[in-house]
Amino acid sequence: MLTCDYIVEKIDGDYAHLRRTDLPDEEPKLVARALLPAEITEGCTLHYEMMQYTLK
């Protein structure tokens, strides 16, 4: 199972652009905000594990 951390680069309406901290050269991942914690802000770090994002 994939376990990694993401940085919220940009919040764009109902979506957030997430960049993996261990692969900074990879394209940002576009994720619906409904799948993310409500209290995220640009620049915060999220932990992804077991198909769930949590604020770090």
Number of C-alpha atoms within 10 A of each C-alpha: 6 7 10 14 20 24 21 20 17 16 18 11 8 9 16 24 19 23 22 20 14 10 12 11 9 10 11 18 15 14 14 14 16 10 13 17 13 9 7 16 14 13 13 14 21 23 15 18 13 8 9 12 17 14 15 11
